Amino acid sequence: MDIFANIMIGLDTAISPVNLLYCFIGVFLGTFFGVLPGIGSLAAISMVLPVTFYLEPTTALVMLGGVYYGAEYGGSTASILLNLPGTPSNAVTCIDGYPMAQKGKAGLALFMTTIASYVGGTLGIIALFVLSPIIVAWALVFGPAEYFAIMILGLVAAATVTQDSPAKGLAMVCLGLLLGCTGMDLETGVPRFEYEFIELYEGFSFITIAMGLFGVSEIIFSVKTAVGRTFDQAVTFKSMLPSRDELRRSIAPMLRGAGVGGFFGALPGTGPSIATFVGYAIEKRVSDRPEEFGKGAIEGIMSPESANNAAVQTAFIPTLTLGIPGSASMAVMMGALMIHGISPGPQLMVERPDIFWGVAMSFWIGNIFLLVLNIPLIGFWIRILKVPYHLLYPAVIVLICVGVYSFRTSGFDIAMVLLFGMLGFVLRSLKFEMAPLLIGFILGPMVEENLRRAMLIFRGDFWAMVERPISGTLLFLTLILLLYTTYQIFFPKKKIVAGDSAQ
């Protein structure tokens, strides 16, 4: 009954005309940016973020949420038509989506991925409704020591669990922590790492870092890969409809993918990308025709797309209930809330149920908008992909600069965006992941604040935190993860090359 009452509160908030309008705008813009190869949901959120500063907090989060899962919806379009993933989590869709397009089934692939995305998103929203109150009830007993411990665990997990190189992941987290320490100390007022730049007394702007690392650098990378790719196949409504056999083969993979995505999305440090790869691997293993995977199997697009959008929805669970962003996109969402003066965490559901449940219900409405939007607009998205990239991407860069300047009307911020864009390009060229850096930047000041509070409570005795059941357990898990990561760094697994395996 409590969940039902909260859903009614959320529905009343979500169906207000203003929230409906911005939800629609968000999902449309998200789909648009998702269709463009290489832009991705994170860059899309970063570009739209300055617009939300003038909105109410609930409306702002409704719009940003729409951009996020809208981009994940739209990301499959370029994956299927051009073999270029619109977002990193859509990379798996290329494996079977592009071969389907080459066989003349582009319309079918686009239609079925839309259905899979809707089903996965809907089941992820149900998990959000059910699990969030349970987690909040558990997290309300947290003090500064517990918050410090779980944030440290989240940082280490984000740096090591999903990264190809754990050492590089940890290095990026440390860089993010250093950037987060820039500016005046909140307790003493002493400037840190400002290097006599007055603009840095307030620290680096969250907008400049997000737009530089994920907007500008992503565009530079995508320009290299997207030039020259075109799609000329005609897509009609009749070509979108599946046969009875194709529909039958899609149902089970879609449900399994939603389960996988819902699980991995709720874990801090994972996100939709790993959920799609795991979902695809499981589907190939349980399939009675694994030889068709990679050649245009419909199961190969249904499972990862369902997992992707389920993970997108459940990723809001740790972000909103614990204040721990599970991915870089969630870090941007969390930053948006903090800019509006709202701290994500268990108190959010208790003190501002209208925000929490209103945003949660808007996700469901947004998924309906996307289902209605995507199917009729498939032809429009195809025409967007035919626009020359040398005309499209400069316009996106201009939008980024305008958005950054509108935040603090500072030319210094524009220079920082370009600087971070070049830094992101260099780091990506060296195979560094950007997500741990942004998560470290967001959580760094909060880790410092909670550690200081805990030390005041325990009179400087760090061992007192270890002796507490919850914080001690979390710190022990962090230590185990660090030891395992250290072992991986110094004793990496040897990759078996083709020549060795032949012998």
Phi and psi in degrees as a GROMACS rama.xvg file:
@    title "Ramachandran Plot"
@    xaxis  label "Phi"
@    yaxis  label "Psi"
@TYPE xy
-62.5086  -43.0843  ASP-2
-63.2461  -41.2639  ILE-3
-63.0729  -42.6629  PHE-4
-63.7059  -41.0141  ALA-5
-66.0119  -37.5551  ASN-6
-62.6461  -38.9213  ILE-7
-65.0365  -39.3292  MET-8
-61.3854  -45.7796  ILE-9
-65.216  -40.0529  GLY-10
-64.482  -40.0224  LEU-11
-61.6254  -37.1265  ASP-12
-73.7577  -42.7745  THR-13
-69.6503  -30.7374  ALA-14
-90.5903  7.44392  ILE-15
-63.3162  144.59  SER-16
-54.5738  -40.4134  PRO-17
-64.8264  -45.7939  VAL-18
-67.6858  -37.3181  ASN-19
-62.4177  -42.7432  LEU-20
-62.2298  -49.0474  LEU-21
-73.1098  -26.5611  TYR-22
-64.425  -43.7514  CYS-23
-64.6507  -44.7774  PHE-24
-60.8018  -42.1286  ILE-25
-62.0563  -47.9062  GLY-26
-68.4375  -33.5321  VAL-27
-67.2722  -48.6588  PHE-28
-63.2511  -39.7421  LEU-29
-61.3767  -44.4285  GLY-30
-62.9906  -41.5273  THR-31
-59.9099  -50.3304  PHE-32
-69.7941  -31.266  PHE-33
-66.5234  -34.0626  GLY-34
-65.8393  -34.242  VAL-35
-71.2825  122.638  LEU-36
-60.765  132.508  PRO-37
88.8912  -13.2481  GLY-38
-73.078  -59.7502  ILE-39
82.0847  163.793  GLY-40
-67.6717  -35.8585  SER-41
-67.1529  -45.6585  LEU-42
-64.3546  -37.2601  ALA-43
-63.1171  -45.2655  ALA-44
-62.3271  -42.5525  ILE-45
-62.3692  -38.4943  SER-46
-71.5762  -33.4348  MET-47
-84.1943  -20.5932  VAL-48
-53.232  -45.133  LEU-49
-59.1757  -29.5105  PRO-50
-64.1173  -32.9479  VAL-51
-77.3828  -8.34211  THR-52
-65.1017  -21.5265  PHE-53
-98.1985  8.80182  TYR-54
-108.232  165.015  LEU-55
-65.1831  151.703  GLU-56
-54.9324  -44.0115  PRO-57
-62.8819  -46.7307  THR-58
-62.343  -39.6723  THR-59
-61.8814  -45.1226  ALA-60
-70.6623  -34.2232  LEU-61
-60.225  -44.4765  VAL-62
-67.3596  -45.6433  MET-63
-64.7484  -38.9567  LEU-64
-61.3951  -41.1564  GLY-65
-62.3365  -39.5294  GLY-66
-63.4566  -40.7425  VAL-67
-63.3078  -59.8917  TYR-68
-77.1923  -18.6677  TYR-69
-66.554  -39.934  GLY-70
-65.6018  -36.7715  ALA-71
-68.2212  -34.7049  GLU-72
-61.6474  -53.1555  TYR-73
-70.8461  -21.1865  GLY-74
-61.5991  -24.1729  GLY-75
-72.8695  -21.1282  SER-76
-63.3868  -52.6789  THR-77
-67.1666  -30.8582  ALA-78
-62.2531  -42.7445  SER-79
-76.728  -43.3338  ILE-80
-83.6308  -35.8942  LEU-81
-118.239  -1.95692  LEU-82
60.8568  30.7995  ASN-83
-124.709  111.3  LEU-84
-64.562  128.992  PRO-85
-66.2947  -35.5097  GLY-86
-132.526  160.318  THR-87
-57.3592  -35.1435  PRO-88
-73.051  -13.7124  SER-89
-89.8435  3.10877  ASN-90
-61.3846  -35.3728  ALA-91
-65.9565  -31.2105  VAL-92
-63.1559  -27.1183  THR-93
-61.3945  -31.769  CYS-94
-59.1323  -44.2033  ILE-95
-112.633  -21.1286  ASP-96
-68.1295  -44.8699  GLY-97
-66.5544  -43.2383  TYR-98
-59.3026  -33.8433  PRO-99
-63.6835  -40.8438  MET-100
-64.3396  -38.3773  ALA-101
-66.8083  -24.6979  GLN-102
-85.8808  4.12026  LYS-103
86.367  14.3478  GLY-104
-110.615  33.2733  LYS-105
-62.8146  -42.5309  ALA-106
-61.6835  -42.924  GLY-107
-62.4353  -44.6404  LEU-108
-62.966  -42.7274  ALA-109
-65.2981  -42.0612  LEU-110
-65.6597  -45.5858  PHE-111
-71.6424  -33.2371  MET-112
-67.3251  -32.5583  THR-113
-64.9397  -43.4523  THR-114
-63.7664  -44.9556  ILE-115
-62.5369  -39.5748  ALA-116
-63.9262  -40.5189  SER-117
-65.9052  -46.0472  TYR-118
-64.0023  -46.2631  VAL-119
-61.9422  -43.2289  GLY-120
-63.0429  -40.74  GLY-121
-64.6168  -44.2312  THR-122
-67.6994  -34.0383  LEU-123
-65.5533  -37.2394  GLY-124
-65.9133  -39.9863  ILE-125
-60.5392  -42.2866  ILE-126
-62.6329  -37.8587  ALA-127
-61.4627  -43.1434  LEU-128
-62.0937  -42.8447  PHE-129
-80.6854  -43.7059  VAL-130
-81.9622  -31.3889  LEU-131
-58.3683  -47.6852  SER-132
-61.8525  -33.5028  PRO-133
-66.3321  -44.8084  ILE-134
-66.0249  -39.9577  ILE-135
-64.0175  -42.5036  VAL-136
-59.5948  -35.2295  ALA-137
-75.8908  -37.1906  TRP-138
-80.1467  -15.1451  ALA-139
-65.5442  -17.2197  LEU-140
-85.3475  -0.316477  VAL-141
-70.6095  141.027  PHE-142
-115.744  -172.399  GLY-143
-56.4758  -37.6113  PRO-144
-63.9801  -43.871  ALA-145
-67.5553  -40.283  GLU-146
-63.9599  -42.0734  TYR-147
-59.6904  -45.0347  PHE-148
-65.7897  -44.1387  ALA-149
-72.0421  -30.4927  ILE-150
-70.1194  -39.3416  MET-151
-62.6547  -42.707  ILE-152
-61.8865  -42.8587  LEU-153
-62.0947  -40.2897  GLY-154
-64.0369  -46.9747  LEU-155
-66.0544  -40.3269  VAL-156
-64.1419  -42.9761  ALA-157
-63.9789  -30.1515  ALA-158
-82.9328  -26.3297  ALA-159
-118.92  -33.0192  THR-160
-67.959  -44.1584  VAL-161
-107.672  7.28545  THR-162
-94.4411  144.715  GLN-163
-66.1135  -35.4593  ASP-164
-121.5  103.367  SER-165
-58.4225  -36.0802  PRO-166
-62.8337  -42.3066  ALA-167
-66.2816  -36.9443  LYS-168
-62.6808  -44.8411  GLY-169
-64.2819  -38.2685  LEU-170
-62.6731  -39.7742  ALA-171
-68.7116  -36.9659  MET-172
-62.0429  -44.6254  VAL-173
-62.9692  -39.0985  CYS-174
-63.5391  -40.7427  LEU-175
-63.3008  -40.2159  GLY-176
-62.5977  -40.5418  LEU-177
-64.9499  -42.7375  LEU-178
-63.5196  -35.6732  LEU-179
-68.8873  -22.0169  GLY-180
-82.9075  -8.22389  CYS-181
-67.688  140.261  THR-182
109.864  -174.143  GLY-183
-75.0445  137  MET-184
-63.1541  130.648  ASP-185
-65.304  -28.7457  LEU-186
-94.3466  -37.8521  GLU-187
-103.222  -19.6808  THR-188
76.3259  10.2623  GLY-189
-82.125  127.587  VAL-190
-67.4031  140.931  PRO-191
-129.224  130.281  ARG-192
55.3946  32.8654  PHE-193
-88.998  -19.5886  GLU-194
51.1396  39.3228  TYR-195
64.9661  18.0082  GLU-196
-93.1519  116.556  PHE-197
-60.7414  -33.9361  ILE-198
-63.4184  -22.5498  GLU-199
-91.1962  2.96647  LEU-200
-64.4904  -29.0355  TYR-201
-90.4259  2.39481  GLU-202
86.713  172.41  GLY-203
-67.7322  138.617  PHE-204
-70.3554  131.568  SER-205
-57.6307  -36.1656  PHE-206
-64.4782  -43.2664  ILE-207
-64.7625  -39.6545  THR-208
-67.5407  -46.795  ILE-209
-63.8052  -47.038  ALA-210
-70.1214  -35.6431  MET-211
-69.7476  -52.6716  GLY-212
-69.6944  -35.5833  LEU-213
-110.41  -18.1934  PHE-214
-93.2395  -65.5151  GLY-215
-64.443  -46.036  VAL-216
-66.5017  -36.8154  SER-217
-63.713  -39.6459  GLU-218
-66.2698  -41.8948  ILE-219
-59.6071  -42.391  ILE-220
-67.4786  -43.3433  PHE-221
-68.9599  -30.8241  SER-222
-61.0473  -36.6368  VAL-223
-65.7388  -34.0567  LYS-224
-98.465  -24.5909  THR-225
-91.9705  -15.6941  ALA-226
-63.7023  132.381  VAL-227
90.7142  -9.07326  GLY-228
-85.7326  126.171  ARG-229
-135.348  163.191  THR-230
-133.553  122.215  PHE-231
-117.831  2.99027  ASP-232
-73.9911  138.337  GLN-233
-78.2916  134.438  ALA-234
-119.1  116.626  VAL-235
-110.683  165.188  THR-236
-64.2062  -35.5494  PHE-237
-64.5104  -35.5437  LYS-238
-71.4556  -13.228  SER-239
-82.7075  -22.7891  MET-240
-76.7819  130.96  LEU-241
-81.0412  156.029  PRO-242
-77.343  171.313  SER-243
-62.7118  -39.0232  ARG-244
-67.5815  -41.6856  ASP-245
-65.3528  -36.4246  GLU-246
-67.6097  -41.0213  LEU-247
-64.353  -39.8001  ARG-248
-72.739  -13.13  ARG-249
-92.0436  -25.4438  SER-250
-65.7062  -53.9012  ILE-251
-62.7667  -46.281  ALA-252
-59.1568  -35.7704  PRO-253
-64.3282  -43.1832  MET-254
-71.2201  -40.6256  LEU-255
-63.9303  -41.3672  ARG-256
-62.4189  -38.8746  GLY-257
-63.4455  -39.3135  ALA-258
-64.56  -44.3115  GLY-259
-63.897  -45.8566  VAL-260
-65.2274  -40.2346  GLY-261
-61.7924  -36.855  GLY-262
-71.1213  -51.8581  PHE-263
-72.9215  -29.9448  PHE-264
-64.3072  -32.4041  GLY-265
-80.0825  -8.9302  ALA-266
-89.5153  123.365  LEU-267
-59.3742  133.974  PRO-268
94.9498  0.580788  GLY-269
-108.489  -79.8834  THR-270
89.408  -178.728  GLY-271
-70.2162  -27.1026  PRO-272
-62.0136  -50.749  SER-273
-67.2763  -31.1294  ILE-274
-63.3076  -39.8892  ALA-275
-68.3333  -40.3193  THR-276
-65.6305  -42.9856  PHE-277
-65.4085  -43.0376  VAL-278
-60.2555  -42.1495  GLY-279
-65.4159  -42.9893  TYR-280
-63.1406  -42.6469  ALA-281
-63.8919  -42.9112  ILE-282
-63.812  -39.8688  GLU-283
-67.0658  -34.2931  LYS-284
-71.3919  -39.4239  ARG-285
-86.9843  -10.3242  VAL-286
-70.2479  146.261  SER-287
-87.3181  0.578378  ASP-288
-138.64  63.8502  ARG-289
-65.5205  -19.916  PRO-290
-67.6094  -17.0454  GLU-291
-82.603  -16.6681  GLU-292
-67.5722  135.042  PHE-293
90.9095  -5.43894  GLY-294
-119.619  9.20258  LYS-295
112.727  29.8333  GLY-296
-74.3034  131.474  ALA-297
-67.7342  -28.5889  ILE-298
-62.718  -29.1561  GLU-299
-71.8276  -13.3517  GLY-300
-107.426  -27.4541  ILE-301
-70.5944  -46.0796  MET-302
-65.8829  -51.6878  SER-303
-65.6854  -35.1172  PRO-304
-69.7359  -37.4256  GLU-305
-66.7918  -43.1716  SER-306
-62.8619  -40.4719  ALA-307
-57.762  -51.2766  ASN-308
-78.4382  -26.3414  ASN-309
-66.3244  -41.142  ALA-310
-66.1602  -35.9377  ALA-311
-60.0333  -41.7522  VAL-312
-73.8552  -44.9554  GLN-313
-73.8702  -15.2727  THR-314
-63.658  -20.8803  ALA-315
-73.5117  -16.6988  PHE-316
-63.1401  -57.9212  ILE-317
-67.512  -28.5587  PRO-318
-68.2539  -47.7153  THR-319
-83.2869  -31.1144  LEU-320
-91.295  -31.7212  THR-321
-114.661  -13.9103  LEU-322
74.1406  24.4736  GLY-323
-114.535  106.001  ILE-324
-68.9757  125.716  PRO-325
-81.2649  -13.3783  GLY-326
-152.73  173.892  SER-327
-64.3998  -38.0783  ALA-328
-62.6497  -40.2898  SER-329
-67.2538  -29.6536  MET-330
-65.0376  -38.3489  ALA-331
-65.0668  -42.8226  VAL-332
-58.8925  -44.395  MET-333
-65.0255  -39.9493  MET-334
-62.5479  -37.9283  GLY-335
-62.4529  -43.2025  ALA-336
-62.042  -42.7038  LEU-337
-67.6014  -33.4571  MET-338
-62.7331  -33.8101  ILE-339
-83.4058  5.98824  HIS-340
81.1786  18.6607  GLY-341
-114.788  127.506  ILE-342
-95.9867  116.883  SER-343
-64.0147  148.069  PRO-344
150.256  -177.281  GLY-345
-60.2189  -28.6715  PRO-346
-70.5565  -20.8564  GLN-347
-61.3034  -44.6296  LEU-348
-68.6779  -32.7487  MET-349
-78.0625  -46.8283  VAL-350
-87.7085  -31.0831  GLU-351
-129.747  64.7002  ARG-352
-62.8779  -25.2894  PRO-353
-64.1182  -38.4245  ASP-354
-69.8996  -50.9625  ILE-355
-61.514  -55.2017  PHE-356
-75.833  -27.88  TRP-357
-65.6544  -43.3666  GLY-358
-65.5698  -42.8337  VAL-359
-61.0641  -43.1978  ALA-360
-69.3832  -31.0632  MET-361
-65.2064  -27.709  SER-362
-61.2382  -42.6675  PHE-363
-66.3045  -43.181  TRP-364
-63.6428  -41.4265  ILE-365
-61.8614  -37.1122  GLY-366
-64.8304  -35.734  ASN-367
-66.8428  -43.3945  ILE-368
-55.7363  -44.9526  PHE-369
-64.4635  -39.3557  LEU-370
-62.8937  -41.8587  LEU-371
-72.2106  -36.0927  VAL-372
-74.629  -46.5829  LEU-373
-68.0323  -40.7483  ASN-374
-65.1617  -49.86  ILE-375
-70.9769  -23.4017  PRO-376
-96.8325  10.9276  LEU-377
-57.1258  -42.5642  ILE-378
-61.8112  -37.3456  GLY-379
-65.8372  -43.3766  PHE-380
-64.1971  -35.1257  TRP-381
-63.4281  -40.7456  ILE-382
-66.732  -34.3106  ARG-383
-60.3017  -39.8465  ILE-384
-68.0013  -14.601  LEU-385
-87.7463  -7.3744  LYS-386
-68.6892  132.008  VAL-387
-58.3029  135.862  PRO-388
-68.0975  -27.4527  TYR-389
-70.213  -13.1208  HIS-390
-98.0077  -30.9205  LEU-391
-77.1813  -46.426  LEU-392
-73.0452  -33.8954  TYR-393
-59.7762  -35.6628  PRO-394
-64.2838  -37.0204  ALA-395
-67.322  -39.3942  VAL-396
-61.2918  -41.3918  ILE-397
-61.8952  -42.728  VAL-398
-60.8963  -40.2539  LEU-399
-61.2182  -47.5073  ILE-400
-65.1591  -40.2966  CYS-401
-63.606  -42.362  VAL-402
-63.9001  -40.3115  GLY-403
-67.4562  -44.2465  VAL-404
-65.2518  -33.7177  TYR-405
-69.4456  -17.8225  SER-406
-71.8322  -52.3912  PHE-407
-127.649  10.6138  ARG-408
44.3616  51.1722  THR-409
-126.898  125.031  SER-410
-67.5531  -24.9861  GLY-411
-60.1553  -38.4278  PHE-412
-65.3101  -36.9935  ASP-413
-65.0021  -41.5833  ILE-414
-61.7393  -38.3861  ALA-415
-66.6373  -37.3846  MET-416
-60.9695  -46.4325  VAL-417
-64.6228  -38.7128  LEU-418
-63.956  -47.1687  LEU-419
-68.5475  -29.3842  PHE-420
-64.4672  -45.0827  GLY-421
-66.1675  -39.8348  MET-422
-60.9936  -43.6595  LEU-423
-62.5513  -38.9747  GLY-424
-64.3444  -43.7371  PHE-425
-64.4973  -45.4106  VAL-426
-64.4368  -40.822  LEU-427
-65.9503  -35.938  ARG-428
-63.5997  -29.9124  SER-429
-89.9936  11.688  LEU-430
69.2419  31.1349  LYS-431
-91.6797  141.325  PHE-432
-87.3018  139.945  GLU-433
-85.2252  -26.7127  MET-434
-58.3389  -46.2022  ALA-435
-59.2486  -33.4445  PRO-436
-63.5969  -47.5381  LEU-437
-66.8385  -39.1545  LEU-438
-65.0363  -39.9621  ILE-439
-63.9009  -38.5362  GLY-440
-64.7678  -39.2912  PHE-441
-73.5277  -45.9372  ILE-442
-83.0517  -20.4202  LEU-443
-53.0065  -55.7868  GLY-444
-60.7312  -33.3685  PRO-445
-71.4561  -36.9943  MET-446
-62.7437  -45.7544  VAL-447
-61.8778  -44.5423  GLU-448
-62.9685  -45.5292  GLU-449
-70.7767  -33.5954  ASN-450
-64.461  -42.2209  LEU-451
-63.4975  -42.7173  ARG-452
-62.1357  -43.9226  ARG-453
-63.5552  -39.9982  ALA-454
-66.7438  -33.566  MET-455
-66.8416  -41.8456  LEU-456
-65.0085  -42.2109  ILE-457
-95.9982  12.2196  PHE-458
54.8236  43.2278  ARG-459
81.3902  4.77688  GLY-460
-92.3959  99.2365  ASP-461
-66.5127  -31.9928  PHE-462
-62.2285  -25.1075  TRP-463
-63.4598  -31.3937  ALA-464
-69.5202  -37.7653  MET-465
-67.3159  -30.5752  VAL-466
-77.6489  -17.9797  GLU-467
-73.0419  138.96  ARG-468
-58.4365  -50.5216  PRO-469
-72.8216  -53.1225  ILE-470
-63.9306  -37.4091  SER-471
-63.3266  -42.3265  GLY-472
-63.3224  -44.0905  THR-473
-65.097  -41.2849  LEU-474
-66.5499  -35.2947  LEU-475
-64.9601  -41.9024  PHE-476
-63.5478  -37.964  LEU-477
-63.1878  -42.3499  THR-478
-62.6169  -43.9363  LEU-479
-60.4496  -43.3451  ILE-480
-64.6914  -39.5689  LEU-481
-65.7967  -41.2049  LEU-482
-63.9885  -42.3668  LEU-483
-64.5027  -39.6683  TYR-484
-64.9222  -41.6712  THR-485
-60.5779  -41.175  THR-486
-61.3615  -42.3891  TYR-487
-64.1968  -35.7169  GLN-488
-67.8247  -44.7891  ILE-489
-87.4636  -22.0839  PHE-490
-129.561  67.5259  PHE-491
-68.2726  151.981  PRO-492
-71.0532  136.009  LYS-493
-77.2526  129.744  LYS-494
-80.7468  132.2  LYS-495
-87.544  117.278  ILE-496
-87.0236  167.477  VAL-497
-60.863  -38.1226  ALA-498
-65.5016  -38.801  GLY-499
-67.7362  -41.5434  ASP-500
-67.9545  -28.6282  SER-501
-68.8067  -33.6692  ALA-502
